[in-house]
């Protein structure tokens, strides 16, 4: 089964996760949300942990072998591709935020959510590295800043060891060790939830989960479709442990890791509901959804929301606007900017490197 076919389910899952984040930020303004739904939406920040795991998995699949074969001469092209993937849309959204600042000032409103002194750090995507408050300007971009740190370190991680050559049991032990380190770091900061203390724990949270994703890719390479049932069972057991009192920081990263692995294994078998065209498209435009929805909600509230809550028709209008903006930004910003940056000349090695594996990042 091709890597492209295998990734359809993961792409769709990424789209679902992005909309979980959208609803997480919207939930406080919704009227009449049933308690069970509120409990699910309130955990939408966990989608970011899935993104970190998935990012490590995908980059190990698409670039790990190329980096090992090319060594340091392959790093510039890798980093260019990653910058082309994440930075142009981020810069555009900061431009949108500056327009909001102009509107706020023109109407005599406060702009404390957009501190100009911290804009350079946000523009350079280093706001989560201790240089600025990561939760201002465009709040969701804090995780993209963390991803950039992972991208810079990934070539060294990939070149240090080919995890695909290790026994599956050892790989699973490494996964357990990485996630245990994550839980330990949160425990030291007395943070019970994965969404807490982003200023101090955000980058570490990303790096450990990203590294876990790369090792999960090696498990998938070694096991292929044989291990999806044990992965689902382990996710269920960890989830049950969480319900019974196991700390979120100890249980949920493992649950998400096993779900990711199960989805990857499922991609080697017959088609599933996650292969559908609509869900797959939501996954393709999910980066635009993730980066645009927060500022769009800020602007939407300025224009249409005059109380603490909104009705479902108004909420539906906002969600439709997010979907339309995601499609437009993907078509008009993401794809052309990525293509233009990837065409920029860089110094070529005389020895040809292996082509990146699909999907292309």
matplotlib code that plots the C-alpha trace (Angstrom):
import matplotlib.pyplot as plt

x = [0.0, 1.4, 2.3, -0.1, -3.0, -1.9, -1.9, -5.5, -6.9, -4.3, -5.0, -8.7, -8.0, -6.0, -9.0, -11.2, -8.6, -8.5, -12.3, -12.1, -9.8, -12.3, -15.1, -12.9, -12.5, -16.2, -17.7, -17.8, -20.1, -22.6, -26.0, -27.5, -24.6, -25.3, -22.9, -21.5, -20.7, -19.3, -16.9, -15.7, -15.3, -13.4, -10.7, -10.1, -6.6, -5.6, -5.9, -2.6, -0.9, -2.2, -0.8, 2.7, 2.6, 1.4, 4.0, 6.8, 5.3, 4.8, 8.2, 9.9, 8.0, 8.6, 12.1, 13.8, 15.5, 16.5, 18.1, 20.0, 21.2, 22.2, 23.5, 24.0, 23.8, 20.1, 19.2, 18.9, 16.3, 14.4, 14.2, 13.2, 10.3, 9.2, 9.4, 7.5, 4.8, 4.3, 5.5, 3.6, 0.2, 1.4, 2.7, -0.6, -2.6, -0.3, -1.2, -4.9, -4.1, -2.5, -5.7, -7.7, -5.3, -6.0, -9.8, -9.6, -7.6, -9.9, -12.9, -11.2, -10.9, -8.1, -5.4, -3.8, -4.2, -1.8, 1.4, 3.5, 6.7, 6.3, 5.4, 9.0, 9.2, 5.8, 6.8, 10.0, 8.0, 10.1, 7.4, 7.1, 10.9, 10.8, 11.2, 7.6, 4.1, 3.1, -0.6, -1.2, -1.5, -2.7, -2.9, -2.8, 0.5, 2.3, 2.2, 3.7, 6.5, 7.1, 7.0, 9.7, 11.9, 11.2, 12.0, 15.4, 16.3, 14.7, 17.6, 20.0, 17.5, 17.0, 20.7, 21.6, 19.7, 17.5, 14.8, 13.3, 16.2, 15.3, 13.1, 9.4, 9.6, 12.5, 10.6, 7.6, 9.8, 11.3, 7.7, 6.9, 10.1, 9.4, 5.9, 7.0, 9.4, 6.5, 4.4, 7.4, 7.9, 4.3, 4.3, 7.4, 5.5, 2.4, 0.5, -2.4, -3.6, -1.6, -3.0, -1.5, 1.7, 2.3, 4.9, 7.2, 6.1, 4.9, 8.2, 9.1, 5.6, 6.1, 9.6, 8.8, 5.6, 7.2, 10.0, 7.4, 5.7, 9.0, 9.4, 5.8, 6.6, 9.3, 6.8, 4.5, 7.3, 8.3, 4.8, 2.5, -1.1, -0.3, -0.5, -3.6, -5.7, -3.1, -2.8, -6.5, -6.5, -3.7, -5.5, -8.7, -6.8, -5.1, -8.3, -10.0, -7.2, -7.7, -11.4, -10.6, -8.2, -4.9, -3.5, -4.2, -0.6, 0.2, -2.6, -3.7, -0.4, -0.4, -4.0, -3.3, -0.1, -1.9, -4.8, -2.3, -0.6, -3.9, -4.9, -1.6, -2.1, -5.7, -4.4, -2.7, -6.0, -9.4, -10.9, -12.6, -14.9, -11.9, -11.0, -14.0, -13.5, -15.0, -13.0, -9.9, -10.4, -10.9, -7.6, -5.9, -7.1, -6.7, -3.6, -5.5, -8.5, -6.2, -4.3, -7.3, -10.2, -9.0, -8.6, -11.8, -13.6, -12.1, -13.4, -16.7, -17.3, -16.5, -19.0, -21.9, -21.7, -23.0, -23.5, -21.8, -23.4, -24.6, -27.4, -26.7, -27.7, -25.0, -22.5, -23.3, -22.6, -19.2, -18.4, -19.3, -17.0, -14.2, -14.7, -14.8, -11.7, -9.8, -10.5, -9.6, -6.4, -5.3, -5.8, -4.6, -1.9, -0.6, -0.2, 1.2, 3.5, 4.8, 5.4, 7.2, 9.5, 10.3, 11.4, 13.9, 17.5, 19.7, 23.1, 22.8, 24.9, 26.7, 25.5, 21.7, 19.6, 16.7, 13.4, 11.1, 8.5, 4.9, 3.2, 5.2, 5.5]
y = [0.0, 3.4, 6.1, 8.4, 6.0, 5.4, 9.1, 9.8, 8.7, 10.7, 13.8, 13.5, 13.1, 16.3, 18.1, 16.7, 17.8, 21.3, 21.7, 20.5, 23.4, 25.8, 24.6, 24.7, 28.4, 28.9, 26.9, 29.6, 31.7, 29.0, 28.9, 25.7, 23.3, 19.9, 19.1, 16.1, 18.1, 20.9, 18.4, 17.1, 20.6, 21.8, 19.3, 20.7, 21.8, 18.2, 18.3, 20.2, 17.2, 15.1, 17.6, 17.4, 13.6, 13.6, 16.1, 13.9, 10.8, 12.6, 14.2, 10.9, 9.3, 12.1, 13.3, 10.9, 8.7, 11.8, 13.5, 10.3, 9.8, 13.4, 14.4, 18.1, 19.0, 17.9, 20.2, 23.6, 22.1, 20.5, 23.7, 25.7, 23.3, 23.7, 27.5, 27.5, 25.4, 27.3, 30.9, 32.6, 32.0, 33.0, 36.3, 37.0, 36.3, 38.8, 41.3, 40.6, 41.2, 44.5, 45.5, 44.6, 46.8, 49.7, 49.1, 48.9, 52.1, 53.9, 53.0, 53.9, 50.3, 48.6, 46.6, 44.7, 41.5, 42.9, 44.2, 45.9, 45.4, 41.6, 41.6, 41.0, 37.7, 36.6, 37.5, 35.4, 32.5, 32.4, 33.7, 30.3, 30.1, 32.4, 35.6, 36.9, 36.0, 33.2, 33.8, 37.1, 38.4, 35.1, 32.7, 29.4, 30.3, 29.4, 25.8, 26.7, 28.4, 25.2, 23.2, 25.4, 24.4, 20.8, 21.3, 22.8, 19.8, 17.1, 16.7, 15.9, 13.4, 11.7, 11.5, 10.2, 6.9, 5.0, 4.0, 1.6, -0.8, -1.2, -4.0, -3.0, -3.7, -1.3, 1.3, 1.0, 1.4, 4.6, 5.9, 5.1, 6.8, 10.0, 10.2, 9.5, 12.5, 14.6, 13.7, 14.3, 17.8, 18.7, 17.2, 19.3, 22.4, 21.2, 21.3, 18.8, 19.5, 19.5, 22.9, 24.5, 26.7, 27.0, 29.7, 27.2, 23.8, 24.5, 23.8, 20.8, 19.4, 19.7, 18.3, 15.2, 14.5, 15.2, 12.8, 10.3, 10.6, 9.9, 6.7, 5.7, 6.0, 3.4, 1.1, 1.5, 0.7, -2.4, -3.7, -2.3, -3.6, -6.3, -4.1, -1.9, -4.0, -3.8, -0.1, 0.4, -1.8, 0.2, 3.5, 2.1, 1.0, 4.4, 6.2, 4.1, 4.8, 8.5, 8.2, 6.4, 9.0, 8.7, 12.2, 13.6, 14.3, 10.6, 9.1, 11.3, 11.6, 7.8, 7.6, 9.9, 8.1, 4.8, 6.3, 7.8, 4.4, 2.6, 5.1, 4.6, 0.8, 1.1, 3.0, -0.2, -2.0, -1.5, 2.0, 3.5, 6.4, 8.6, 8.2, 10.3, 13.3, 15.8, 14.8, 14.6, 18.1, 19.4, 17.9, 19.5, 23.0, 22.3, 24.5, 27.5, 26.6, 26.4, 29.7, 31.7, 30.8, 32.6, 36.1, 35.5, 34.8, 38.0, 40.0, 38.2, 39.1, 42.8, 42.9, 40.6, 39.7, 42.2, 39.9, 37.0, 34.3, 33.7, 31.6, 28.6, 30.4, 33.0, 30.3, 28.5, 31.7, 31.9, 28.3, 28.8, 31.8, 29.8, 27.1, 29.7, 31.5, 28.2, 27.3, 30.7, 31.0, 27.5, 28.3, 31.9, 32.0, 28.6, 26.8, 29.7, 30.9, 27.4, 26.8, 30.2, 29.7, 26.1, 27.4, 29.7, 28.6, 27.1, 25.6, 22.1, 19.1, 17.3, 14.0, 13.6, 12.9, 10.6, 12.2, 13.0, 10.3, 11.1, 13.1, 16.1, 18.5]
z = [0.0, -1.0, 1.5, -0.2, 0.3, 3.9, 4.7, 3.6, 7.0, 8.9, 6.7, 7.5, 11.2, 11.1, 9.7, 12.4, 15.0, 13.6, 13.9, 17.4, 18.2, 16.4, 18.6, 21.7, 21.2, 20.3, 23.1, 25.8, 23.6, 22.6, 24.2, 25.5, 25.0, 26.6, 29.5, 27.6, 24.6, 26.7, 28.3, 24.9, 23.5, 26.6, 25.8, 22.3, 23.2, 23.1, 19.3, 19.4, 21.0, 18.1, 15.6, 17.3, 17.1, 13.5, 12.5, 13.7, 12.0, 8.7, 8.5, 9.4, 6.6, 4.0, 4.9, 7.3, 4.7, 2.6, 5.5, 6.5, 2.9, 2.3, 5.7, 6.3, 2.6, 2.7, 5.6, 3.7, 1.3, 4.2, 6.2, 3.1, 2.6, 6.2, 6.1, 2.9, 4.5, 7.7, 7.5, 4.6, 6.0, 9.5, 8.1, 6.4, 9.6, 11.4, 8.7, 9.5, 13.2, 12.3, 10.5, 13.6, 15.7, 13.3, 13.7, 17.4, 17.7, 15.3, 17.4, 20.7, 22.0, 23.9, 22.0, 24.9, 22.9, 20.3, 22.0, 19.3, 21.3, 20.9, 17.2, 16.0, 18.0, 16.6, 13.1, 13.4, 15.0, 18.1, 20.5, 22.3, 22.9, 25.9, 23.8, 24.2, 25.4, 23.1, 23.7, 22.0, 18.5, 16.9, 19.8, 18.0, 16.3, 19.6, 18.5, 15.1, 16.9, 18.8, 15.5, 14.1, 17.0, 16.2, 12.5, 13.4, 15.6, 13.4, 10.9, 13.8, 15.3, 11.9, 11.1, 14.6, 14.2, 11.8, 14.2, 11.6, 12.2, 15.9, 17.3, 17.8, 21.5, 21.9, 19.8, 22.1, 25.1, 23.7, 23.1, 26.7, 27.9, 25.9, 27.2, 30.7, 30.4, 29.2, 32.2, 34.6, 33.2, 33.7, 37.2, 38.1, 37.0, 38.9, 35.6, 35.6, 32.1, 28.8, 28.0, 31.0, 31.3, 27.6, 28.3, 30.0, 28.7, 25.2, 23.4, 25.5, 24.9, 21.2, 21.1, 23.1, 21.2, 17.8, 18.7, 19.7, 16.3, 14.6, 16.6, 15.9, 12.2, 12.7, 14.5, 11.6, 9.1, 11.1, 11.8, 9.1, 9.4, 11.9, 15.1, 14.7, 17.2, 20.0, 19.4, 19.7, 22.9, 24.4, 23.6, 25.2, 28.4, 28.8, 28.2, 30.8, 33.2, 32.6, 33.4, 36.6, 37.8, 35.9, 35.2, 31.8, 31.2, 31.9, 29.9, 27.0, 25.1, 25.0, 23.9, 21.0, 20.1, 19.9, 17.9, 15.5, 15.1, 14.7, 12.0, 10.2, 10.3, 9.1, 6.1, 4.9, 4.8, 3.1, 2.8, 5.9, 6.4, 6.9, 3.2, 2.2, -0.1, 2.3, 5.3, 3.3, 2.0, 5.5, 6.3, 3.3, 4.4, 8.1, 8.5, 7.2, 9.5, 12.5, 11.9, 10.7, 13.0, 16.1, 14.5, 12.5, 15.8, 17.3, 14.3, 14.3, 17.9, 17.2, 14.3, 15.4, 19.1, 21.6, 24.6, 26.4, 24.2, 20.7, 19.2, 17.0, 13.8, 14.5, 15.4, 12.2, 10.2, 11.9, 11.2, 7.5, 7.4, 8.9, 6.2, 3.4, 4.7, 5.1, 1.5, 0.2, 2.2, 1.2, -2.5, -2.6, 0.1, 1.2, -2.2, -4.3, -1.6, -0.9, -4.6, -5.0, -2.0, -3.0, -6.5, -5.0, -5.9, -3.3, -3.7, -5.1, -4.1, -7.0, -5.6, -6.1, -3.0, -2.7, -3.6, -0.6, 0.0, -0.5, 1.0, 0.2, 3.1]

ax = plt.figure().add_subplot(projection="3d")
ax.plot(x, y, z, "-o")
ax.set_aspect("equal")
plt.show()
